[in-house]
């Protein structure tokens, strides 16, 4: 193990310890229960946060599409610090809930959960604030027809069928850099609500309204904007009649600690990869032919991805996975990946020995290389998933999601192999060559997203999440590339990098996309 790897590993462990301390220092009493929300969610997982000090009321928080209760945990902790008992449910097909997702099931489940909480005496509508983000925001606005809450807070409201009446004491939080349809929805709701009204008497008369534009924020980052969070806490307190109660100091230690620990896991990766490779008896680089000309790869990907998208629209081979929006994406990757992987493999086999680069260590142990990629990939999934589950998002899959992982892995593996062979190893490249390799990687990943986007916009296929997840898929791509390159530098195997990539991709799809 190199000295730099030891230094990074030590720093990683320190960051994990620091992050863990901050996560737990920002936590109050909480418990997990399962509540019946009707046929749409007969056993919905709900996290309950107890209030700090005297209870002033209740807040029920609904997450957005492809999110979960842990995504909303930081907001819930702030409301708990302000004296609210907070209920954070996982909606159908999301997080730990195994019920099938549909938009109708989402709304039915929410109505059923509120009825259950009211029947059990856990909430009193007159002292309950409904809070929602994205699809959850659209939901709490629509619930105004069935549940007359003390107040409603809607952040980045997704397009919706308007309710018959405007919710009581409505606060709309509008991020500056949001999707046009979301901004349009908020504008229409604001026009229907009329002028802003936020005096104490307006809250008593149940007619308060405000639209809060949050500069410099996106669809999700508005949830963690300090000025927006203070405004939301103030609004909730006013809605339950606690006009004179102070807004508590915002505490983001748990949220920041979660990212510190995630950075620590990244710093631990090089030492982990080296250790696994040495245990497998693999080290150094292999004889490998240089990749095909970038122009050939670009043309190959374009001419396979477009037909694959059309075929998958008519025959979603992996629809049996029942993962909303991901079954189409994975079918496209499989249909494009098989011919691409075969084509690159043929070029690799036909390459003369004189064109091969690297050391004299031949690639005679593909099984061992694949095993290293699998072990490192699974360790990464286990560590990152367990850590993310603490505060950021539910990424430690439940059994129903783990069961989908092998098929997702096999479906992604061909295109992962094709990508590794298209890029080649960067060890012997100059700085300019490495920059060109990164550019080719971005282009190939970009082609996949553009084709999926085109299929969705043209109505050929339902791929909503695969298109709006562009930022998260971009972050996943960076993690995949860094990890695969780290493995290739240590053992010189494209197959190890491909297996690692496929495992991370399968994990993301299994954990993040709703079960349908």
C-alpha positions as CSV (number, residue, x, y, z in Angstrom):
1,X,0.0,0.0,0.0
2,X,1.4,3.4,-1.0
3,X,2.1,6.1,1.4
4,X,-0.5,8.4,-0.3
5,X,-3.1,5.7,0.1
6,X,-2.4,5.4,3.8
7,X,-2.6,9.2,4.3
8,X,-5.9,9.2,2.4
9,X,-7.3,6.3,4.4
10,X,-6.4,8.0,7.7
11,X,-8.1,11.2,6.5
12,X,-11.1,9.2,5.4
13,X,-11.5,7.5,8.8
14,X,-11.2,10.9,10.5
15,X,-13.9,12.3,8.3
16,X,-16.2,9.4,9.1
17,X,-15.7,9.8,12.8
18,X,-16.3,13.6,12.5
19,X,-19.4,13.1,10.3
20,X,-20.8,10.4,12.7
21,X,-20.4,12.7,15.7
22,X,-22.2,15.6,13.9
23,X,-25.0,13.4,12.7
24,X,-25.8,12.1,16.1
25,X,-25.3,15.5,17.8
26,X,-28.1,17.0,15.7
27,X,-30.6,14.2,16.4
28,X,-33.4,14.2,18.8
29,X,-35.8,11.4,19.8
30,X,-37.2,9.5,16.9
31,X,-38.8,6.2,16.1
32,X,-40.0,4.2,13.1
33,X,-43.5,2.7,12.8
34,X,-45.6,1.2,10.1
35,X,-49.1,2.8,9.6
36,X,-52.0,1.7,7.5
37,X,-52.8,4.1,4.7
38,X,-55.5,2.0,3.0
39,X,-55.1,-0.3,0.0
40,X,-52.5,1.9,-1.6
41,X,-50.1,1.5,1.3
42,X,-51.3,-1.0,3.9
43,X,-48.0,-0.7,5.9
44,X,-46.4,2.6,5.1
45,X,-43.0,3.1,6.9
46,X,-43.2,6.4,9.0
47,X,-40.5,8.0,11.0
48,X,-41.8,10.1,13.9
49,X,-39.6,12.9,15.3
50,X,-40.5,14.1,18.8
51,X,-40.7,17.8,19.5
52,X,-38.1,19.7,21.5
53,X,-39.8,21.2,24.5
54,X,-43.5,21.9,24.6
55,X,-45.4,20.5,21.6
56,X,-46.9,23.3,19.5
57,X,-48.5,21.1,16.9
58,X,-47.7,18.5,14.2
59,X,-46.2,18.6,10.8
60,X,-46.7,15.8,8.2
61,X,-44.0,15.9,5.5
62,X,-44.5,14.3,2.1
63,X,-41.5,13.7,-0.1
64,X,-41.3,14.1,-3.9
65,X,-41.1,11.6,-6.8
66,X,-38.2,9.2,-6.3
67,X,-37.3,10.7,-3.0
68,X,-38.0,9.3,0.5
69,X,-38.4,10.2,4.2
70,X,-34.7,10.4,4.8
71,X,-34.3,13.1,2.1
72,X,-36.7,15.2,4.2
73,X,-35.1,14.3,7.5
74,X,-33.1,17.5,7.9
75,X,-36.3,19.6,7.3
76,X,-38.1,17.4,9.8
77,X,-35.5,17.9,12.4
78,X,-35.8,21.7,12.1
79,X,-39.6,21.5,12.7
80,X,-39.0,19.2,15.6
81,X,-36.6,21.8,17.1
82,X,-39.4,24.4,16.7
83,X,-41.7,22.3,18.9
84,X,-43.6,20.1,16.3
85,X,-44.1,16.4,16.3
86,X,-43.1,15.4,12.8
87,X,-44.3,12.5,10.7
88,X,-42.1,11.5,7.7
89,X,-43.8,8.7,5.6
90,X,-42.3,6.7,2.7
91,X,-44.9,6.9,-0.1
92,X,-45.8,3.8,-2.3
93,X,-42.8,2.4,-4.1
94,X,-40.4,4.8,-2.4
95,X,-37.7,4.1,0.2
96,X,-38.7,1.2,2.4
97,X,-42.3,1.0,1.1
98,X,-42.9,-2.0,-1.1
99,X,-46.4,-1.0,-2.3
100,X,-46.6,-0.3,-6.1
101,X,-46.1,3.3,-7.1
102,X,-48.6,5.2,-9.2
103,X,-49.7,8.8,-9.0
104,X,-53.2,7.7,-7.9
105,X,-51.7,5.5,-5.2
106,X,-49.6,8.3,-4.0
107,X,-52.6,10.6,-3.3
108,X,-54.7,7.7,-1.9
109,X,-52.0,6.7,0.5
110,X,-51.6,10.3,1.8
111,X,-55.3,10.7,2.4
112,X,-55.3,7.3,4.2
113,X,-52.3,8.1,6.4
114,X,-53.8,11.4,7.5
115,X,-57.1,9.7,8.3
116,X,-55.2,7.0,10.3
117,X,-53.1,9.6,12.2
118,X,-56.3,11.6,13.0
119,X,-58.2,8.5,14.1
120,X,-55.3,7.4,16.4
121,X,-55.2,10.9,18.0
122,X,-51.7,11.5,16.7
123,X,-52.7,14.8,14.9
124,X,-55.4,17.4,15.2
125,X,-56.1,19.1,11.9
126,X,-56.5,22.5,13.5
127,X,-52.9,22.2,14.8
128,X,-51.3,20.4,11.9
129,X,-49.2,21.8,9.1
130,X,-48.9,19.8,5.8
131,X,-45.4,20.2,4.1
132,X,-44.5,18.8,0.7
133,X,-41.8,19.0,-1.9
134,X,-42.2,18.6,-5.6
135,X,-44.8,15.8,-6.1
136,X,-45.4,16.0,-2.4
137,X,-46.0,19.7,-2.7
138,X,-48.6,19.1,-5.4
139,X,-50.1,16.5,-3.1
140,X,-50.5,18.8,0.0
141,X,-52.2,21.4,-2.2
142,X,-54.7,18.9,-3.6
143,X,-55.3,17.5,-0.1
144,X,-57.0,20.9,0.8
145,X,-60.3,19.4,-0.5
146,X,-60.2,16.5,2.0
147,X,-58.1,17.7,5.0
148,X,-58.5,21.2,6.4
149,X,-55.1,21.7,7.9
150,X,-53.9,24.7,9.9
151,X,-51.4,25.5,7.3
152,X,-49.8,24.2,4.1
153,X,-46.2,24.6,2.9
154,X,-45.5,23.6,-0.7
155,X,-41.9,23.7,-2.0
156,X,-41.2,23.5,-5.7
157,X,-44.8,22.4,-6.5
158,X,-45.0,19.9,-9.4
159,X,-47.7,20.3,-12.0
160,X,-51.1,19.3,-10.7
161,X,-54.9,19.2,-11.2
162,X,-55.9,22.2,-9.1
163,X,-58.1,21.6,-6.0
164,X,-61.6,23.1,-5.7
165,X,-60.2,25.6,-3.1
166,X,-56.9,27.1,-2.2
167,X,-55.4,25.5,0.9
168,X,-55.6,27.2,4.2
169,X,-52.7,29.5,5.1
170,X,-50.7,28.5,2.1
171,X,-46.9,29.2,1.7
172,X,-45.5,28.6,-1.8
173,X,-41.7,28.3,-1.9
174,X,-40.5,28.9,-5.5
175,X,-36.8,28.1,-6.3
176,X,-35.3,30.5,-8.8
177,X,-33.8,27.9,-11.1
178,X,-36.6,25.4,-11.3
179,X,-38.2,23.6,-14.3
180,X,-40.5,25.8,-16.4
181,X,-43.6,23.7,-15.7
182,X,-43.0,23.9,-11.9
183,X,-42.6,27.7,-12.1
184,X,-45.8,27.9,-14.2
185,X,-47.7,25.8,-11.6
186,X,-46.6,28.1,-8.8
187,X,-47.6,31.2,-10.8
188,X,-51.1,29.8,-11.5
189,X,-51.6,28.9,-7.8
190,X,-50.4,32.4,-6.8
191,X,-52.9,34.0,-9.3
192,X,-55.7,31.9,-7.8
193,X,-54.8,32.8,-4.2
194,X,-54.7,36.5,-4.9
195,X,-52.6,39.1,-3.1
196,X,-50.2,38.1,-0.3
197,X,-51.6,38.2,3.2
198,X,-49.4,37.3,6.2
199,X,-50.7,39.3,9.1
200,X,-51.6,37.5,12.4
201,X,-55.2,38.1,11.7
202,X,-54.9,36.5,8.3
203,X,-53.7,33.3,9.9
204,X,-56.5,33.4,12.4
205,X,-59.0,33.8,9.6
206,X,-57.3,30.9,7.7
207,X,-56.7,33.1,4.7
208,X,-52.9,33.8,4.8
209,X,-51.0,33.4,1.6
210,X,-47.4,34.1,0.4
211,X,-45.2,33.1,-2.5
212,X,-41.6,33.1,-1.4
213,X,-39.1,33.2,-4.3
214,X,-35.7,31.8,-3.2
215,X,-32.9,33.3,-5.3
216,X,-30.0,31.1,-6.3
217,X,-31.7,27.8,-5.6
218,X,-32.7,24.8,-7.6
219,X,-35.6,22.3,-7.4
220,X,-34.0,20.5,-4.5
221,X,-31.5,22.9,-2.9
222,X,-34.4,25.2,-1.8
223,X,-35.1,22.7,0.9
224,X,-31.8,23.5,2.5
225,X,-31.6,27.3,2.0
226,X,-31.4,29.0,5.4
227,X,-33.6,32.0,4.5
228,X,-36.3,29.7,3.1
229,X,-36.0,27.3,6.1
230,X,-36.5,30.2,8.6
231,X,-39.5,31.5,6.6
232,X,-41.1,28.0,6.6
233,X,-40.6,27.6,10.3
234,X,-42.1,31.0,11.0
235,X,-45.0,30.2,8.7
236,X,-45.7,26.9,10.5
237,X,-45.6,28.5,13.9
238,X,-47.9,31.3,12.9
239,X,-50.3,28.8,11.4
240,X,-50.8,27.0,14.7
241,X,-51.2,30.2,16.6
242,X,-47.6,30.4,18.1
243,X,-47.1,33.9,16.7
244,X,-44.8,35.0,19.5
245,X,-42.7,31.8,19.6
246,X,-39.2,32.3,18.4
247,X,-37.8,30.5,15.4
248,X,-35.0,28.2,16.7
249,X,-31.4,28.5,15.4
250,X,-31.0,26.4,12.3
251,X,-28.8,23.4,12.9
252,X,-27.3,21.8,9.8
253,X,-24.7,19.7,11.6
254,X,-26.3,16.4,10.8
255,X,-26.7,17.3,7.1
256,X,-23.1,18.5,6.9
257,X,-21.8,15.6,8.8
258,X,-23.4,13.2,6.3
259,X,-21.4,14.7,3.5
260,X,-18.2,14.7,5.5
261,X,-18.6,11.0,6.0
262,X,-19.3,10.4,2.4
263,X,-16.1,12.3,1.5
264,X,-14.4,10.0,4.0
265,X,-15.6,6.9,2.1
266,X,-14.2,8.3,-1.1
267,X,-10.8,8.8,0.6
268,X,-10.9,5.2,1.8
269,X,-11.5,3.9,-1.8
270,X,-7.9,3.8,-3.1
271,X,-6.5,1.8,-0.2
272,X,-9.5,-0.5,-0.3
273,X,-9.0,-1.1,-4.1
274,X,-5.3,-1.8,-3.6
275,X,-5.9,-4.2,-0.7
276,X,-8.5,-6.2,-2.6
277,X,-6.3,-6.4,-5.7
278,X,-3.3,-7.6,-3.7
279,X,-5.4,-10.3,-1.9
280,X,-6.4,-11.5,-5.4
281,X,-2.8,-11.5,-6.5
282,X,-3.3,-8.9,-9.2
283,X,-1.1,-5.9,-9.7
284,X,0.4,-3.8,-12.5
285,X,-1.0,-3.2,-16.0
286,X,-1.9,-5.8,-18.7
287,X,-1.0,-6.0,-22.3
288,X,-3.9,-4.2,-24.0
289,X,-4.6,-2.9,-27.5
290,X,-5.2,0.9,-27.7
291,X,-8.9,1.8,-28.1
292,X,-10.5,2.4,-31.5
293,X,-10.4,6.0,-32.9
294,X,-12.9,8.2,-31.0
295,X,-14.8,9.0,-34.2
296,X,-15.5,5.3,-34.7
297,X,-16.8,5.0,-31.1
298,X,-19.0,8.0,-31.5
299,X,-20.6,6.8,-34.7
300,X,-21.0,3.3,-33.2
301,X,-22.8,4.6,-30.1
302,X,-25.1,6.8,-32.1
303,X,-26.1,4.1,-34.6
304,X,-26.8,1.6,-31.8
305,X,-28.5,3.8,-29.2
306,X,-31.2,5.2,-31.5
307,X,-32.5,1.9,-32.8
308,X,-32.2,0.5,-29.2
309,X,-34.4,3.3,-27.9
310,X,-37.0,2.6,-30.6
311,X,-37.0,-1.2,-30.0
312,X,-37.2,-0.7,-26.2
313,X,-40.3,1.5,-26.7
314,X,-42.1,-1.3,-28.3
315,X,-40.5,-4.1,-26.4
316,X,-39.4,-3.2,-22.9
317,X,-37.6,-6.4,-22.3
318,X,-37.0,-5.5,-18.6
319,X,-40.5,-4.3,-17.8
320,X,-40.8,-7.3,-15.5
321,X,-38.5,-5.4,-13.1
322,X,-41.4,-3.1,-12.3
323,X,-39.2,-0.1,-11.6
324,X,-40.9,3.1,-12.7
325,X,-39.0,4.8,-15.6
326,X,-35.9,2.6,-15.1
327,X,-37.2,-0.4,-17.0
328,X,-37.1,1.5,-20.2
329,X,-33.7,3.0,-19.5
330,X,-32.2,-0.4,-18.7
331,X,-33.8,-2.0,-21.8
332,X,-32.2,0.7,-24.0
333,X,-28.8,0.1,-22.3
334,X,-29.1,-3.7,-22.9
335,X,-30.2,-3.5,-26.5
336,X,-27.4,-1.0,-27.3
337,X,-24.8,-2.7,-25.1
338,X,-24.8,-6.2,-26.5
339,X,-23.8,-5.2,-30.1
340,X,-21.4,-2.6,-28.9
341,X,-19.6,-5.0,-26.5
342,X,-19.4,-7.7,-29.2
343,X,-18.0,-5.2,-31.7
344,X,-15.3,-3.9,-29.3
345,X,-14.4,-7.4,-28.3
346,X,-13.8,-8.4,-31.9
347,X,-11.6,-5.4,-32.4
348,X,-9.6,-6.3,-29.3
349,X,-9.1,-9.9,-30.4
350,X,-8.0,-8.9,-33.9
351,X,-5.6,-6.3,-32.7
352,X,-2.0,-7.4,-33.5
353,X,0.3,-8.0,-30.5
354,X,2.7,-5.3,-31.7
355,X,0.0,-2.7,-31.0
356,X,-0.6,-3.7,-27.4
357,X,0.6,-1.4,-24.7
358,X,1.4,-1.9,-21.0
359,X,3.7,-4.2,-19.1
360,X,4.5,-7.8,-20.0
361,X,1.9,-9.1,-17.5
362,X,-0.8,-10.7,-19.7
363,X,-4.5,-10.7,-18.9
364,X,-4.7,-14.5,-18.2
365,X,-7.0,-14.1,-15.1
366,X,-10.2,-12.4,-16.2
367,X,-12.2,-14.2,-13.6
368,X,-10.0,-12.9,-10.8
369,X,-10.1,-9.4,-12.3
370,X,-13.9,-9.5,-12.5
371,X,-14.0,-10.8,-8.9
372,X,-11.9,-7.8,-7.7
373,X,-14.3,-5.4,-9.5
374,X,-17.3,-7.1,-7.9
375,X,-15.8,-7.1,-4.4
376,X,-14.8,-3.5,-4.6
377,X,-18.2,-2.5,-6.1
378,X,-20.2,-4.4,-3.4
379,X,-18.0,-2.9,-0.7
380,X,-18.6,0.6,-2.1
381,X,-22.4,0.0,-2.3
382,X,-22.5,-1.4,1.2
383,X,-20.5,1.5,2.7
384,X,-22.1,4.3,0.8
385,X,-25.6,2.9,1.1
386,X,-25.4,2.3,4.8
387,X,-24.0,5.8,5.3
388,X,-26.4,7.6,3.1
389,X,-29.3,6.0,5.0
390,X,-28.3,7.8,8.1
391,X,-29.2,11.3,6.9
392,X,-29.3,11.9,3.2
393,X,-31.4,9.3,1.4
394,X,-32.5,5.7,1.8
395,X,-29.9,4.0,-0.4
396,X,-29.5,0.8,1.6
397,X,-32.0,-1.3,-0.5
398,X,-34.7,-3.3,1.2
399,X,-35.0,-7.0,0.1
400,X,-37.5,-6.1,-2.7
401,X,-34.9,-3.8,-4.2
402,X,-31.9,-6.1,-3.6
403,X,-33.8,-8.8,-5.5
404,X,-33.7,-6.6,-8.6
405,X,-30.0,-5.9,-8.4
406,X,-28.6,-9.1,-10.2
407,X,-30.8,-8.6,-13.3
408,X,-30.0,-4.9,-13.4
409,X,-26.3,-5.7,-13.2
410,X,-26.5,-8.2,-16.0
411,X,-28.4,-5.7,-18.2
412,X,-25.9,-2.9,-17.6
413,X,-22.7,-5.0,-17.9
414,X,-22.5,-5.2,-21.7
415,X,-22.6,-1.4,-22.2
416,X,-20.2,-1.0,-19.3
417,X,-17.7,-3.4,-21.1
418,X,-18.2,-1.5,-24.3
419,X,-17.5,1.8,-22.6
420,X,-14.3,0.5,-21.0
421,X,-13.0,-0.8,-24.3
422,X,-13.9,2.4,-26.1
423,X,-12.0,4.5,-23.6
424,X,-9.0,2.3,-23.1
425,X,-6.6,2.8,-20.2
426,X,-5.2,6.2,-19.3
427,X,-1.9,5.1,-17.8
428,X,0.3,5.6,-20.9
429,X,-1.6,8.7,-22.2
430,X,-0.2,12.3,-22.1
431,X,-2.1,15.0,-20.4
432,X,-3.8,16.0,-23.6
433,X,-4.7,12.4,-24.3
434,X,-6.3,12.0,-20.9
435,X,-8.3,15.2,-21.4
436,X,-9.5,13.8,-24.8
437,X,-10.4,10.5,-23.0
438,X,-12.5,12.4,-20.5
439,X,-14.2,14.3,-23.3
440,X,-15.1,11.0,-25.1
441,X,-16.5,9.6,-21.8
442,X,-18.7,12.7,-21.4
443,X,-19.9,12.4,-25.0
444,X,-20.8,8.8,-24.8
445,X,-22.7,9.2,-21.5
446,X,-24.3,12.4,-23.0
447,X,-25.5,10.4,-26.1
448,X,-27.4,8.0,-23.8
449,X,-29.1,10.8,-22.0
450,X,-30.0,12.7,-25.2
451,X,-31.5,9.7,-26.8
452,X,-33.6,8.9,-23.6
453,X,-34.7,12.6,-23.5
454,X,-35.7,12.5,-27.1
455,X,-37.7,9.4,-26.6
456,X,-39.6,11.0,-23.7
457,X,-40.2,14.4,-25.4
458,X,-41.5,12.7,-28.5
459,X,-43.8,10.5,-26.6
460,X,-42.1,7.3,-27.7
461,X,-41.5,6.1,-24.1
462,X,-42.1,7.0,-20.5
463,X,-38.7,8.0,-19.2
464,X,-39.5,10.9,-16.9
465,X,-37.0,10.2,-14.1
466,X,-34.2,9.2,-16.5
467,X,-34.3,12.7,-17.9
468,X,-34.9,14.9,-14.9
469,X,-32.3,12.9,-12.9
470,X,-29.6,14.4,-15.1
471,X,-27.6,15.9,-12.2
472,X,-27.7,12.7,-10.1
473,X,-26.8,10.6,-13.1
474,X,-24.0,12.9,-13.7
475,X,-22.7,12.5,-10.2
476,X,-23.0,8.7,-10.5
477,X,-21.1,8.9,-13.8
478,X,-18.2,10.7,-12.1
479,X,-18.1,8.1,-9.3
480,X,-18.2,5.3,-11.8
481,X,-15.4,6.7,-13.8
482,X,-13.1,7.5,-10.9
483,X,-13.6,4.0,-9.4
484,X,-13.2,2.2,-12.7
485,X,-10.0,4.1,-13.5
486,X,-8.6,3.4,-10.0
487,X,-9.1,-0.3,-10.6
488,X,-7.6,-0.2,-14.1
489,X,-4.5,1.6,-12.8
490,X,-4.0,-1.1,-10.2
491,X,-4.7,-4.3,-12.1
492,X,-4.9,-3.2,-15.7
493,X,-8.3,-4.9,-16.4
494,X,-11.1,-3.3,-18.4
495,X,-13.4,-6.1,-17.1
496,X,-12.8,-5.1,-13.5
497,X,-13.8,-1.5,-14.3
498,X,-16.8,-2.7,-16.2
499,X,-18.0,-4.9,-13.4
500,X,-17.5,-2.1,-10.9
501,X,-19.5,0.3,-13.1
502,X,-22.3,-2.1,-13.6
503,X,-22.7,-2.8,-9.9
504,X,-22.8,1.0,-9.1
505,X,-25.3,1.6,-11.9
506,X,-27.6,-1.3,-10.8
507,X,-27.4,-0.1,-7.2
508,X,-28.5,3.4,-8.1
509,X,-31.4,2.3,-10.2
510,X,-32.6,-0.3,-7.7
511,X,-32.3,2.2,-4.7
512,X,-33.5,5.5,-6.3
513,X,-36.3,4.7,-8.7
514,X,-39.8,3.9,-7.4
515,X,-41.1,0.3,-7.4
516,X,-44.0,0.1,-9.8
